[in-house]
Amino acid sequence: MANLGPLVRVRAVEPLDNYKVRVEFEDGTQKELDLKPYLRGPIFESMRDDHSVFRSMKVQDGTIIWENGADIDPDVLYYDHLKPAWMEEHEHA
């Protein structure tokens, strides 16, 4: 398992064009990220099909969430070397 620094949570998110977002973390770090590679699986289907659903995101409990219960791990967004669980499972298969 990769060595992580301190746990960092999302403070704010701004949806941009083409499934990109500007994220501000609690430590003041700001990143512009392409979330399209993370929108995998049935829970993200409505976001892939309708950009307005994607843009309806908000921050709750330190992460980006959507009304249908989908969320993205803030550590995966912050630490460039981390990948979503589905990516890691695919690599080890």
C-alpha positions as CSV (number, residue, x, y, z in Angstrom):
1,M,0.0,0.0,0.0
2,A,1.3,3.5,-0.9
3,N,2.4,5.7,1.9
4,L,-0.1,8.6,2.2
5,G,0.5,12.0,3.7
6,P,-2.2,13.5,5.9
7,L,-5.8,13.0,4.9
8,V,-6.9,15.9,2.9
9,R,-10.6,16.7,2.2
10,V,-12.3,18.8,-0.4
11,R,-13.4,22.3,0.7
12,A,-14.9,23.4,-2.6
13,V,-15.6,22.2,-6.2
14,E,-16.4,24.1,-9.3
15,P,-17.6,22.1,-12.4
16,L,-15.9,23.2,-15.6
17,D,-16.3,22.0,-19.2
18,N,-15.9,18.4,-20.4
19,Y,-16.1,16.7,-17.0
20,K,-13.3,18.8,-15.6
21,V,-13.5,20.4,-12.2
22,R,-11.6,22.8,-10.1
23,V,-11.1,21.4,-6.6
24,E,-9.9,23.3,-3.5
25,F,-8.7,21.1,-0.7
26,E,-8.8,22.0,3.0
27,D,-5.0,22.6,3.0
28,G,-5.4,25.3,0.4
29,T,-4.2,23.2,-2.6
30,Q,-6.2,23.8,-5.8
31,K,-6.2,21.4,-8.7
32,E,-8.0,21.2,-12.1
33,L,-8.9,17.6,-12.7
34,D,-10.6,15.6,-15.4
35,L,-13.1,13.4,-13.7
36,K,-14.2,11.5,-16.8
37,P,-11.9,8.5,-16.1
38,Y,-13.4,8.2,-12.6
39,L,-17.0,8.1,-13.9
40,R,-17.2,4.3,-14.2
41,G,-19.9,1.9,-13.3
42,P,-23.7,2.1,-13.2
43,I,-23.8,4.8,-10.4
44,F,-22.1,7.2,-12.7
45,E,-24.1,6.4,-15.8
46,S,-26.5,9.4,-15.4
47,M,-23.5,11.7,-15.2
48,R,-21.9,10.3,-18.3
49,D,-25.1,10.6,-20.2
50,D,-26.2,14.1,-19.0
51,H,-23.6,16.8,-18.3
52,S,-26.1,18.8,-16.3
53,V,-26.3,15.9,-13.8
54,F,-22.5,15.8,-13.6
55,R,-22.5,19.6,-12.9
56,S,-25.0,19.1,-10.0
57,M,-22.2,18.0,-7.7
58,K,-21.6,19.4,-4.3
59,V,-19.2,19.0,-1.4
60,Q,-20.3,17.0,1.6
61,D,-18.3,15.4,4.4
62,G,-15.1,16.5,2.6
63,T,-15.7,14.8,-0.7
64,I,-17.5,15.5,-4.0
65,I,-21.0,13.9,-4.1
66,W,-24.0,13.7,-6.3
67,E,-27.7,13.3,-5.5
68,N,-27.8,9.6,-6.4
69,G,-25.2,8.8,-3.7
70,A,-22.1,8.7,-6.0
71,D,-18.9,10.1,-4.7
72,I,-15.2,10.2,-5.4
73,D,-12.5,9.5,-2.8
74,P,-10.8,12.8,-2.0
75,D,-7.5,11.0,-1.4
76,V,-7.6,9.7,-5.0
77,L,-8.2,13.3,-6.3
78,Y,-5.4,14.8,-4.1
79,Y,-2.6,12.2,-4.4
80,D,-1.6,11.7,-8.0
81,H,-0.2,8.2,-7.4
82,L,-3.5,6.8,-6.1
83,K,-6.1,5.2,-8.4
84,P,-9.8,4.3,-7.9
85,A,-10.3,0.8,-6.6
86,W,-11.7,-0.4,-10.0
87,M,-8.5,0.7,-11.7
88,E,-6.3,-1.2,-9.3
89,E,-8.5,-4.3,-9.6
90,H,-8.3,-4.2,-13.4
91,E,-4.4,-3.9,-13.2
92,H,-4.1,-6.9,-10.9
93,A,-6.5,-9.1,-12.9
